[in-house]
Amino acid sequence: MSPPRPAQSNALQDFVREANRGEQVWFLSSLAELEQRLGA
């Protein structure tokens, strides 16, 4: 399984960037990133 491709539209890229700044919704590309966010 390959990682998801980056968002193609600027609006979607901005949405993902803003969501990743918060605490409730994250768009991550790997389990390692999730573990890092969760502080594991």
C-alpha positions in Angstrom: 0.0 0.0 0.0 1.5 3.3 -1.0 1.1 6.5 1.0 -1.7 8.9 0.0 -0.8 11.5 -2.6 -0.7 15.1 -1.4 -3.7 17.2 -1.9 -3.9 18.7 -5.4 -6.0 21.7 -4.8 -4.8 24.7 -2.7 -8.0 24.8 -0.8 -7.7 21.2 0.3 -4.1 21.7 1.2 -5.1 24.6 3.4 -7.9 22.6 5.0 -5.5 19.7 5.9 -2.9 22.1 7.2 -5.4 23.9 9.4 -6.9 20.6 10.6 -3.5 19.3 11.6 -2.9 22.3 13.8 -5.9 21.3 16.0 -6.4 18.5 18.5 -9.5 16.7 17.1 -8.8 15.8 13.4 -5.5 14.9 11.9 -4.5 13.9 8.4 -1.4 11.7 8.7 0.5 9.6 6.3 1.8 6.9 8.7 1.4 5.2 12.0 4.7 6.7 13.0 3.2 10.2 12.6 0.2 9.1 14.7 2.5 7.8 17.5 4.4 11.1 17.5 1.2 13.1 17.8 0.0 10.9 20.6 3.3 11.3 22.4 4.0 7.5 22.4 
